Amino acid sequence: GSTLIYSNVLKNKGNEAKHLSLYRENSLEFANRHWKINYTPSAEFMKTQQTWSQWWLLVSSFLFAGLTGSGLLMLTGRTLRTEELVKSRTQALRKEIAEREKRNNILHAITSPMPLNEILSLIIEIIENDNPEALCSIMLLDAAGKQLQQAASGRLPEFYTKAINGIAIGEGVISCGTAAYLKQRVIVTDISIHPYWVNFSEQAKKAGLAACCSEPIMSADKEVLGTFSIYYSRPKHPSKSMLDSLEGLAQLSSLAIEKKTSDERIRYLAFYDALTKLPNRRLLYDRLTQELARIERHHNYGGLMFLDLDHFKTLNDSLGHHVGDELLIQVAERLKDCVRDEDTVARLGGDEFVVVLRTKDLDSHPEQVSAYALTVAKRIQSALYIPYSLQGYEHVVTSSIGITMFGAENKDIDELFKQADTAMYEAKNKGRNTFSFYSEEMADQADKRLQLESDLRNALSCSQFVLHYQPQHDAQGNIVGAEALLRWIHPEKGRIPLSEFMPTCEESGLILAIGEWTLRTICQQLMKCSMLDHISLNVSSRQFHQPSFTTQIKEVLREYKLSPHVLMLEITEEIIVKDINASIQKLNELQDLGVRISIDDFGIGYSSLADLRHLPIDQIKIDQSFIRDICTDKDAALIVEAMLMMATHLGLAIVAEGVETLEQLEFLKQNKNCSVYQGYYFSKPLPAEDFEQLIINN
């Protein structure tokens, strides 16, 4: 389609071109010659080329337009899908926000003072509002773990909720009873034909209930708290979303139940005694404050009773705290039965109880209140005296009661307690198992007692106590032992008689510290007086019945490197007979240790011969009240002779204390059964230095 014209064509083809180069755009240098080339396309060629160019341009345009349109269509579809996704996501977020808001409302209710049943009703309301065809019920397991009690019932008919209220849990006991028993979800799609509902199908039909799903409400410890049930009016299986909602709301219900239960437990512990379930000191003060305000408004009177069990610590120490706790529980029950509902019985601690007598049905005269308080006090003492069965033991307990009256002029609660406490101690001083009304004289005595207790504590820390020793002689007049006697030398008041401070030592518990000091002082004296057979130590009731008494004796004797037989423990009959079995066990422990035991003040009537026969003892001391009259009273002489003979037959050593005259000594020597004598005839109690000198002289 074109013409090519060559100029200066080289005809000699045999020559090889040595050099070929482009001279100009249309020139060619070859074999030292320049060639000019002219090229001219034909008209057909140009026409063909133009036609192909047009087609390529058209195709490219269509291709570009198609690709652009496809891209735009794809972009438009993607935009539509994005809008749908955004819309769907927005709806999901709105639903999630609504669900979170509902959950937050429930959590806020749980942390608020709102009652538990209202919180559970709020939970039910949420699911019933979201699902109009659903009817809900929440039931809680009772304290015994046997029955379900209705807590919230939503839109369920009242007759139906009453019908299932109190239903026992167990497999096959409708849906909720089975779920609580099996601890797993129970779904019944048709109540009318399901075997679980045989006994309640008629009630369900009457209520328009055809299907039920029950979810157990579980605690954090995997214990059943109750059930959450959803009912439908037609047979159906709950959807997965409904089951998920049910599970989540059951967990919220569990949280609410445990939170409110915990709050109630904390409140209970704050205001009630954990052992006896009686109001504690805090609640007692609150009620007494209200009573004082009421009395001030109405101008009448009330009564306050302070009660203490006699010898409770002895029982607690001898039989164990578990037995003591059981006694306190039974005492609390009896006290509640002795008063009216409007009265308050509270426990302050230990064996101390308080009764507040309200005056609702009494007039404004204090005599009426006093008469009622007297009636209640007698009723309490009679009720408490009935024997108790305590884990195989039968025990009788008595009480000492202090009573004080109060009116509008009495506004100090602490002062009222002090008055009642003072009256109670007055009852104890009267011999226990009685009651006493407060008076100003009692207040003075209470102040003196408090001062005495303070002085006693100072006496122990300031070394005001000393021991005097009264020697004990054999028939030949030799000193064989001594009885250690406690003396209190006050720096201002001088010597204070034992009878004035020993009861306070016992009641305050100081006797334990004083007793240990006495034991150590006697051991020091025994180290100085090694020629003595023994020194006797008087043991109080509180000392003897403390669990560590035997261990304490053993450790102190080991510390001073003394043989146990040089220590004689003097114990009264009264201490032993309080609990004869426990006392015998303690005495056996002491004898096994090697310590000797003497029964002090023998013959004053606390023990029987049968008891004496079984006691592991080494010696008896005839009470000085018998020795004093043996020369002037035939009956006293006969009693002493009988005691001497009895002790001899039992193989016991005999000490006659209170020997003050030669005639008394001669009478005892004639009997020949008395082996040791003690009394003013020989010597009064002596300070340690004088006693040591007496031994040297003897």
C-alpha positions in Angstrom: 0.0 0.0 0.0 3.1 2.3 -0.3 6.1 3.0 -2.6 9.7 2.8 -1.5 12.3 4.5 -3.7 16.0 3.7 -3.1 18.7 6.1 -4.5 22.3 5.1 -5.2 21.6 1.4 -4.8 24.8 -0.6 -4.3 24.9 -3.3 -7.0 28.1 -5.0 -5.9 26.6 -7.4 -3.3 29.9 -9.1 -2.7 31.3 -6.2 -0.8 30.7 -6.6 2.9 29.5 -3.5 4.7 32.2 -2.5 7.2 30.2 0.4 8.6 26.5 1.1 8.8 25.2 4.2 10.6 22.3 6.5 10.5 23.4 9.7 8.9 20.2 11.7 9.2 16.6 11.0 9.8 16.0 9.9 6.2 19.7 9.0 5.4 21.7 5.9 5.8 25.5 5.6 5.6 26.7 2.2 4.4 30.0 1.1 2.9 31.4 4.7 2.8 28.3 5.8 0.9 25.3 7.9 1.8 21.8 6.6 1.0 18.7 8.7 1.0 15.4 7.0 1.6 11.9 8.4 0.8 8.7 6.7 2.0 5.2 7.8 0.9 2.1 5.8 2.2 -0.7 5.1 -0.2 -4.3 6.5 0.0 -5.8 3.1 0.9 -3.3 2.6 3.7 -4.3 6.0 5.2 -8.0 5.2 4.8 -7.6 1.8 6.5 -5.6 3.4 9.4 -8.2 6.1 9.9 -11.0 3.5 10.1 -9.2 1.4 12.7 -8.5 4.4 14.8 -12.1 5.4 14.8 -13.2 1.9 15.9 -10.5 1.9 18.7 -11.7 5.2 19.9 -15.3 4.1 19.9 -14.5 0.8 21.7 -12.4 2.6 24.3 -15.2 5.1 24.9 -17.7 2.3 25.5 -15.3 0.4 27.6 -14.6 3.5 29.8 -18.3 4.3 30.1 -19.0 0.7 31.1 -16.3 0.5 33.7 -17.4 3.9 35.1 -21.0 2.8 35.3 -20.1 -0.5 36.9 -18.0 1.3 39.5 -20.8 3.7 40.2 -23.3 0.8 40.5 -21.0 -1.0 42.9 -20.5 2.2 44.9 -24.2 2.8 45.1 -24.9 -0.8 46.2 -22.2 -0.6 48.8 -23.7 2.7 50.1 -27.1 1.1 50.4 -25.7 -1.9 52.3 -23.8 0.5 54.6 -26.9 2.4 55.3 -28.8 -0.8 56.1 -25.9 -1.9 58.3 -25.8 1.4 60.1 -29.5 1.4 60.6 -29.4 -2.2 61.9 -26.5 -1.4 64.2 -28.2 1.7 65.4 -31.3 -0.3 66.3 -29.1 -2.9 68.1 -27.3 -0.2 70.0 -30.6 1.4 71.0 -31.8 -2.0 72.2 -28.6 -2.6 74.0 -28.7 0.8 75.6 -32.3 0.2 76.7 -31.3 -3.2 78.1 -28.4 -1.6 80.0 -30.6 1.1 81.3 -33.1 -1.5 82.6 -30.2 -3.5 84.1 -28.8 -0.3 85.7 -32.2 0.5 87.1 -32.4 -3.0 88.7 -28.8 -2.6 90.1 -29.7 0.8 91.5 -32.8 -0.7 93.1 -30.6 -3.6 94.6 -28.3 -1.1 96.2 -31.2 1.1 97.5 -33.3 0.4 100.6 -36.1 -0.9 98.4 -37.6 -4.1 99.8 -36.7 -7.4 98.1 -40.2 -8.2 96.8 -40.4 -4.8 95.1 -37.0 -5.4 93.4 -38.2 -8.8 92.2 -41.4 -7.3 90.9 -39.4 -4.7 89.0 -37.4 -7.5 87.3 -40.6 -9.3 86.4 -42.1 -6.1 85.0 -39.2 -5.7 82.6 -39.7 -9.1 81.0 -43.5 -8.9 80.9 -43.4 -5.4 79.2 -41.0 -6.7 76.5 -43.0 -9.9 76.0 -46.8 -9.2 76.4 -47.7 -12.9 76.1 -45.4 -13.9 79.0 -46.5 -14.1 82.6 -43.8 -14.4 85.3 -43.3 -15.6 88.8 -40.4 -15.6 91.3 -40.5 -17.9 94.2 -37.9 -18.2 97.0 -36.7 -21.2 98.9 -37.5 -21.2 102.6 -34.9 -21.3 105.4 -35.3 -25.1 105.7 -34.7 -25.6 102.0 -37.9 -27.6 101.6 -40.6 -25.2 100.2 -41.0 -22.4 97.7 -42.6 -19.2 98.9 -44.2 -16.7 96.5 -42.0 -13.5 96.3 -43.3 -11.7 93.1 -46.0 -12.8 90.7 -46.5 -10.1 88.1 -49.7 -10.4 86.1 -50.4 -14.0 87.3 -53.9 -14.5 88.8 -53.9 -14.2 92.6 -55.8 -17.5 93.1 -53.1 -19.4 91.1 -50.2 -17.8 93.1 -51.9 -18.8 96.3 -52.4 -22.3 95.0 -48.7 -22.9 94.4 -47.4 -20.9 97.4 -45.5 -23.1 99.8 -45.2 -25.9 97.3 -42.5 -28.5 98.3 -39.5 -28.9 96.0 -39.0 -32.3 94.4 -38.7 -34.0 91.0 -42.1 -34.0 89.3 -43.6 -31.2 91.4 -44.6 -28.8 88.6 -41.9 -26.9 86.8 -40.6 -24.7 89.6 -40.5 -27.4 92.2 -38.6 -29.7 89.8 -36.1 -26.9 88.7 -35.3 -26.1 92.4 -34.8 -29.8 93.2 -32.7 -30.7 90.1 -30.9 -27.3 90.0 -31.5 -27.0 86.3 -33.8 -25.4 83.8 -37.2 -27.2 83.3 -39.2 -26.5 80.1 -42.8 -27.8 79.8 -44.3 -26.9 76.4 -47.8 -28.2 77.2 -48.9 -28.2 80.8 -52.1 -30.1 80.1 -50.3 -33.3 79.1 -47.1 -33.1 81.1 -46.7 -35.5 84.1 -45.1 -32.8 86.2 -48.4 -30.9 86.2 -50.9 -33.6 87.0 -51.9 -32.2 90.3 -52.0 -28.6 89.2 -53.2 -28.8 85.6 -56.8 -27.7 86.5 -55.5 -24.6 88.4 -53.2 -23.8 85.4 -56.0 -24.2 82.9 -58.3 -22.0 85.0 -55.5 -19.3 85.0 -55.1 -19.6 81.3 -51.6 -21.1 81.5 -50.5 -23.6 78.8 -46.7 -23.7 78.9 -44.0 -23.0 81.5 -40.3 -22.6 81.7 -38.6 -22.5 85.1 -35.0 -21.3 85.8 -33.4 -22.0 89.2 -32.0 -18.9 90.9 -28.5 -20.0 92.1 -26.3 -18.3 94.7 -22.6 -17.6 94.2 -22.0 -20.9 96.1 -24.2 -22.8 93.6 -27.0 -23.2 96.2 -30.6 -22.8 95.1 -32.2 -19.6 96.3 -35.5 -19.9 94.4 -36.9 -20.1 90.9 -37.8 -17.7 88.0 -40.7 -19.0 85.9 -42.3 -17.8 82.6 -45.8 -18.9 81.6 -47.5 -18.8 78.2 -51.2 -18.8 77.3 -50.6 -21.4 74.5 -48.3 -24.4 74.2 -44.9 -23.3 72.9 -41.2 -23.5 73.5 -39.5 -20.3 74.5 -37.2 -18.7 72.0 -33.4 -18.6 72.5 -33.5 -14.9 73.1 -36.2 -15.4 75.8 -34.2 -18.1 77.4 -31.1 -15.9 77.4 -33.2 -13.1 79.0 -34.5 -15.5 81.6 -31.0 -16.6 82.5 -29.8 -13.1 82.8 -32.7 -11.9 84.9 -32.4 -15.0 87.1 -28.8 -13.9 87.8 -30.0 -10.4 88.7 -32.6 -11.9 91.0 -29.8 -14.0 92.7 -27.8 -10.8 93.1 -30.8 -9.0 94.7 -31.6 -11.9 97.0 -28.0 -12.3 98.2 -27.6 -8.6 98.7 -30.8 -8.1 100.7 -30.1 -11.3 102.7 -26.6 -10.1 103.5 -28.0 -6.6 104.5 -30.6 -8.3 106.7 -27.9 -10.5 108.3 -25.6 -7.5 108.9 -28.5 -5.6 110.5 -29.5 -8.6 112.5 -25.9 -9.0 113.8 -25.8 -5.3 114.6 -28.9 -5.4 116.8 -29.3 -9.0 118.0 -27.3 -11.5 120.0 -26.0 -14.2 117.7 -26.4 -17.0 120.3 -29.7 -16.3 122.0 -31.4 -14.3 119.2 -32.3 -11.7 121.8 -31.8 -7.9 121.3 -28.2 -6.9 122.1 -27.0 -3.9 124.0 -27.3 -1.6 121.0 -31.0 -2.4 120.3 -31.7 -2.4 124.1 -30.4 1.2 124.4 -32.5 2.2 121.4 -35.7 0.7 122.8 -35.0 2.1 126.3 -34.4 5.5 124.8 -37.8 5.3 123.1 -39.4 4.1 126.3 -38.0 7.0 128.2 -39.3 9.5 125.6 -42.7 7.9 125.8 -42.8 7.9 129.6 -41.9 11.6 129.5 -44.8 12.4 127.3 -47.4 10.3 129.2 -45.9 10.9 132.8 -45.9 7.3 133.9 -43.3 4.8 135.0 -41.3 1.8 133.8 -39.2 -0.9 135.2 -35.7 -2.2 134.5 -34.5 -5.7 135.6 -30.9 -6.8 135.6 -30.6 -10.6 135.8 -27.5 -12.7 136.4 -27.3 -16.5 136.6 -25.8 -17.9 139.8 -22.6 -19.9 139.5 -22.8 -19.9 135.7 -19.0 -19.7 135.3 -18.6 -22.8 137.4 -20.8 -24.7 135.0 -19.1 -23.2 132.0 -15.6 -24.1 133.2 -16.5 -27.6 134.4 -18.8 -28.8 131.6 -17.4 -26.7 128.7 -18.6 -23.7 126.8 -20.8 -25.7 124.5 -22.9 -26.7 127.5 -22.9 -23.2 128.8 -24.1 -21.9 125.5 -26.9 -24.4 125.4 -28.0 -23.3 128.9 -28.0 -19.6 127.8 -30.2 -20.4 124.8 -32.8 -22.2 127.0 -32.7 -19.4 129.6 -33.4 -16.9 126.8 -36.5 -18.9 125.7 -37.8 -19.1 129.2 -37.3 -15.4 129.8 -39.3 -14.5 126.7 -42.2 -16.7 127.9 -42.2 -14.8 131.3 -43.0 -11.3 129.9 -45.5 -9.7 127.6 -44.9 -8.9 123.9 -44.4 -5.2 124.6 -41.7 -5.9 127.1 -38.1 -6.4 126.0 -35.7 -9.2 127.0 -32.1 -8.5 126.0 -28.7 -10.2 126.6 -25.8 -7.9 127.4 -23.2 -10.6 127.3 -22.1 -13.7 129.3 -24.9 -14.7 131.6 -26.3 -11.2 132.0 -29.8 -10.4 130.8 -31.9 -7.3 131.0 -35.7 -7.0 131.0 -37.4 -3.6 130.2 -41.0 -3.5 131.5 -43.3 -1.2 129.5 -46.2 0.5 131.2 -48.8 0.3 128.4 -51.5 -1.2 130.7 -50.4 0.4 133.9 -51.4 3.7 135.4 -49.1 6.5 136.5 -48.4 5.2 140.0 -44.9 3.6 140.6 -46.5 1.1 143.0 -48.3 -0.5 140.1 -45.0 -0.9 138.2 -43.3 -2.3 141.3 -46.1 -4.8 141.8 -45.8 -5.9 138.1 -42.0 -6.1 138.4 -42.3 -8.2 141.5 -44.7 -10.6 139.7 -42.4 -10.9 136.7 -39.3 -11.5 139.0 -41.1 -14.3 140.8 -42.3 -15.8 137.5 -38.7 -15.7 136.1 -37.1 -17.3 139.1 -39.7 -20.1 139.1 -39.3 -20.7 135.3 -35.5 -20.7 135.5 -35.4 -23.1 138.4 -37.0 -25.9 136.4 -34.1 -28.4 135.6 -32.4 -28.1 132.2 -31.3 -31.0 130.0 -27.9 -30.1 128.7 -26.4 -32.7 126.4 -26.8 -35.6 128.8 -26.5 -33.5 131.9 -29.4 -32.3 134.1 -28.7 -29.0 135.6 -30.6 -26.6 137.9 -29.8 -22.9 137.8 -30.9 -20.0 140.0 -30.8 -16.3 139.3 -30.1 -13.0 141.1 -32.3 -10.1 140.0 -31.9 -6.4 140.5 -34.9 -4.1 139.9 -35.1 -0.4 139.5 -38.0 1.9 138.6 -37.8 4.9 136.3 -40.0 7.8 135.4 -39.8 11.1 133.5 -37.1 12.4 135.8 -34.8 9.5 134.9 -33.1 10.2 131.5 -29.7 8.7 131.9 -29.7 5.1 130.6 -26.2 4.4 132.0 -27.4 5.5 135.5 -30.4 3.1 135.2 -28.2 0.2 134.4 -25.9 1.1 137.3 -28.9 1.1 139.6 -30.2 -2.3 138.4 -26.7 -3.8 138.6 -26.3 -2.5 142.1 -29.6 -4.1 143.1 -28.6 -7.3 141.5 -25.4 -7.5 143.5 -27.5 -6.8 146.6 -29.5 -9.9 145.7 -26.3 -11.9 145.4 -25.2 -10.7 148.8 -28.5 -11.9 150.3 -27.5 -15.4 149.3 -28.5 -15.5 145.6 -31.7 -17.0 144.1 -33.6 -13.9 145.1 -34.3 -10.3 143.9 -33.7 -6.9 145.3 -35.1 -3.3 144.5 -32.6 -0.5 144.1 -32.2 2.1 146.9 -29.9 5.0 147.7 -28.2 2.8 150.3 -27.4 0.3 147.6 -25.9 3.1 145.5 -23.5 3.9 148.3 -22.6 0.3 148.7 -22.0 0.0 144.9 -19.6 3.0 145.1 -17.8 1.4 147.9 -17.5 -1.8 146.0 -16.1 -0.1 143.0 -13.5 1.7 145.2 -12.7 -1.5 146.9 -12.1 -3.3 143.6 -9.8 -0.4 142.5 -7.9 -0.6 145.8 -7.5 -4.4 145.4 -5.9 -3.9 142.0 -3.5 -1.4 143.4 -2.8 -3.7 146.3 -1.6 -6.5 144.0 0.6 -4.2 141.9 2.0 -2.3 145.0 2.8 -5.4 147.1 0.3 -4.7 149.8 -0.6 -8.3 150.3 1.4 -10.5 152.7 1.1 -14.0 154.0 0.9 -15.0 157.6 1.5 -18.6 158.7 -0.3 -20.4 161.5 1.7 -23.4 162.6 0.2 -26.9 162.8 1.5 -29.2 165.6 1.4 -32.9 166.2 0.5 -34.6 169.5 4.0 -34.1 170.8 4.0 -30.3 170.1 6.3 -30.5 167.1 5.5 -28.1 164.2 4.7 -30.3 161.2 3.2 -27.8 158.9 1.4 -24.5 158.6 -1.6 -22.9 157.0 -0.9 -19.8 154.8 -3.4 -17.0 155.5 -3.7 -13.9 153.2 -3.5 -10.4 154.8 -4.0 -7.0 153.2 -2.2 -4.2 154.8 -3.6 -0.9 153.3 -1.2 2.0 153.5 -4.0 4.3 154.8 -6.7 2.1 156.2 -4.4 -0.4 157.8 -5.2 -4.1 157.9 -8.5 -5.0 156.1 -10.3 -8.1 157.2 -10.4 -11.0 154.7 -14.2 -11.1 154.9 -14.5 -7.6 153.6 -12.4 -8.0 150.5 -12.5 -11.7 149.5 -16.1 -11.7 148.0 -15.1 -8.8 145.8 -11.9 -10.7 144.8 -14.1 -13.6 143.7 -16.7 -11.6 141.8 -14.1 -9.4 140.0 -11.9 -12.3 139.0 -8.9 -10.8 140.9 -8.7 -14.0 142.9 -7.0 -15.7 140.1 -4.1 -13.3 140.1 -4.0 -13.2 143.9 -4.1 -17.0 144.0 -1.1 -17.3 141.7 0.8 -14.8 143.8 -0.1 -16.7 147.0 1.1 -20.0 145.4 4.4 -18.6 144.4 5.0 -17.0 147.8 4.3 -20.3 149.6 6.8 -22.0 147.3 9.4 -19.5 148.2 8.6 -20.1 151.9 8.8 -23.8 151.5 12.3 -23.4 150.1 13.3 -21.7 153.3 11.5 -24.1 155.6 12.5 -27.4 154.0 12.1 -29.2 157.4 8.3 -28.7 157.2 6.1 -31.6 156.1 3.8 -29.2 154.2 2.2 -25.7 153.9 -1.5 -25.5 153.3 -3.0 -23.2 150.6 -6.6 -22.2 150.7 -8.2 -22.5 147.2 -11.2 -20.5 146.1 -14.1 -21.8 143.9 -13.0 -19.7 140.9 -9.4 -21.0 141.2 -10.4 -24.6 141.6 -12.8 -24.7 138.6 -10.6 -22.9 136.1 -9.4 -25.4 133.5 -5.7 -24.6 133.8 -5.6 -24.9 137.6 -3.8 -28.3 137.7 -1.3 -27.2 135.0 -0.6 -24.0 136.9 0.2 -25.9 140.1 2.5 -28.3 138.2 4.4 -25.6 136.4 5.0 -23.5 139.6 6.2 -26.5 141.6 8.6 -27.4 138.7 9.8 -23.8 138.6 10.8 -23.8 142.3 12.0 -27.4 142.1 9.7 -28.6 144.9 8.2 -32.0 145.5 4.4 -31.8 145.0 3.7 -33.5 148.4 4.9 -30.5 150.3 1.9 -28.5 149.1 -1.5 -29.1 150.7 -4.5 -27.6 149.0 -7.4 -26.8 151.3 -10.8 -26.9 149.5 -14.2 -26.4 151.1 -17.1 -28.9 150.7 -19.2 -26.2 149.1 -16.7 -25.9 146.2 -16.7 -29.6 145.5 -20.4 -30.4 145.7 -21.3 -27.8 143.1 -20.4 -30.4 140.5 -19.3 -33.5 142.2 -18.3 -35.4 139.1 -16.1 -32.7 137.7 -14.6 -32.0 141.1 -13.6 -35.7 141.6 -11.9 -35.6 138.2 -10.0 -32.5 139.1 -9.0 -33.9 142.5 -7.7 -37.1 140.9 -5.6 -35.0 138.5 -4.1 -33.2 141.5 -3.4 -36.4 143.4 -1.8 -37.9 140.4 0.5 -34.9 140.4 1.4 -35.7 144.0 -0.3 -32.7 145.6 -2.2 -33.5 148.8 -5.8 -32.5 149.3 -7.5 -31.3 152.5 -11.3 -30.7 153.0 -11.5 -27.4 154.9 -14.4 -26.5 157.3 -15.6 -30.1 157.4 -18.9 -30.7 159.0 -20.8 -27.6 158.2 -23.3 -29.7 156.2 -22.6 -29.3 152.5 -21.6 -32.8 151.6 -22.9 -36.2 152.5 -20.9 -39.2 153.8 -21.5 -40.9 150.4 -19.8 -38.1 148.7 -16.9 -38.1 151.1 -16.4 -41.8 150.6 -15.7 -41.2 146.9 -13.5 -38.1 147.2 -9.8 -38.6 146.5 -8.6 -36.6 149.6 -5.8 -37.0 152.2 -7.1 -35.0 155.1 -10.1 -33.3 156.7 -10.1 -30.2 158.9 -12.8 -30.2 161.5 -14.4 -26.8 161.5 -13.5 -24.6 164.5 -17.2 -24.0 165.3 -17.3 -27.7 166.6 -14.0 -27.5 168.4 -15.0 -24.3 170.3 -17.9 -26.1 172.1 -16.6 -29.6 172.7 -16.0 -28.9 176.4 -19.3 -27.3 177.1 -21.8 -28.9 174.7 -22.3 -32.7 174.7 -23.8 -32.6 171.3 -20.8 -30.9 169.9 -18.5 -33.3 171.6 -20.5 -36.3 170.2 -20.3 -34.8 166.7 -16.6 -34.3 166.9 -16.0 -37.9 168.2 -18.1 -39.2 165.3 -16.2 -37.2 162.7 -12.9 -38.4 164.2 -14.0 -42.0 164.1 -15.4 -41.8 160.6 -12.2 -40.2 159.2 -10.1 -42.8 160.9 -12.1 -45.6 159.2 -11.7 -43.9 155.9 -7.9 -43.7 156.3 -7.9 -39.9 156.4 -5.6 -37.6 158.5 -7.4 -35.2 160.8 -6.6 -31.6 161.6 -8.5 -29.9 164.4 -8.5 -26.1 163.8 -9.5 -23.5 166.3 -7.9 -25.1 169.3 -7.7 -22.3 171.9 -7.6 -23.9 175.3 -5.8 -26.7 177.1 -9.2 -28.4 177.8 -10.0 -28.6 174.1 -6.5 -30.0 173.4 -6.8 -32.7 176.1 -10.3 -33.7 174.9 -8.9 -34.2 171.3 -5.8 -36.1 172.6 -7.9 -38.5 174.6 -9.7 -39.6 171.4 -6.3 -40.5 169.9 -7.7 -40.2 166.4 -6.7 -36.5 165.9 -3.2 -36.2 164.5 -2.7 -32.5 164.0 -3.7 -29.4 165.9 -4.0 -25.8 164.9 -5.1 -22.7 166.9 -4.4 -19.8 169.1 -3.4 -22.2 172.0 -0.3 -22.9 170.0 0.2 -19.7 168.0 -1.6 -17.0 166.1 -0.8 -16.6 162.4 2.7 -15.1 162.2 4.5 -13.0 159.6 7.1 -15.0 157.5 10.1 -13.8 159.6 8.5 -14.7 162.9 7.3 -18.0 161.6 10.8 -18.9 160.5 12.2 -18.0 163.9 9.5 -20.1 165.6 10.5 -23.1 163.5 14.1 -22.6 164.6 13.2 -22.3 168.2 10.9 -25.4 168.0 
